[in-house]
């Protein structure tokens, strides 16, 4: 059984990433753009790094896909201005 590491680099990165994603989710719900895209991109990039540190394919895949979705959203946001 794997146990989530406590302390160490990945522990700090995962909590910073979690806070950033939560702030991004609040900005999404309040329709505060494009700031929401930047927070979500940063948070998912950090969670991707955590996935790499933990060798967790599910985290890597999920956050790579979500990063791509928000990146496309950011591009579209600036395309339609």
Buried (B, 14 or more C-beta within 10 A) or exposed (E): EEEEEEEEEBBEBBEBBBEBBEBBBEBBEEEEEBEBBBBBBBBBBBBBBBBEBBEBEEBBEBBBEBBEEBBEBBEEEEEEE
